Amino acid sequence: MSASASAPSDSQWHTITIRIPFASEKHANIAKQVIDVDRELQPEVVKRTLAVEGNELVATFTTLTVRLARLTSNAFLENVDLVVRTIGEFGEDAERVPSSTR
């Protein structure tokens, strides 16, 4: 008895696109760089692309099941929330060069 795994057809995949507006293109790029570091845990069933279009972070998820689409988008939005709060807290101050004391 042999089992063969066949690749899912295109019609079995579910796609969701999320557009997140930021105050600037720079902030959108920061968010992309931070989130892009973490790879998907199941790359064979979840495919993610991140792009910046103007001041928007655009995330497209293609998943094998609707449940994975929900879980993946929820995790992504939690990451975006953390990045937005961090930029809000440290964004402008983090860019300033500390003055040296003599």
C-alpha positions, 0 to 999 in steps of 0.5 A: 500500500502506498500513499502519495501526496499530491499538490493542492490545485489552485482552486483549493487555496484561499487568498486574503490581502490586508492593507495597513496604512501608516503615517509615512512610507518610512514607517510602512517599510520599518513594519515590513522589515520587522515582520518579514524577519519571522517566516511562516511556521508551515510554509507548505500550507501558508504563503505570505508576501509583504510589500510597501505601496506608498505609505501602506503595508500590503500583506497577501496570504495564500492558505490551504484552509480558511482556518489557516487564513484566519489564524495567519491574518490574526497573528499578522495583525497582532504583529502590526499592532506591536510595531505600530505601538513601538513606532508610536512610543519610540519612533521619533526618539529612536532616530535622534542621535544622542549628544555626547557629553564632554 
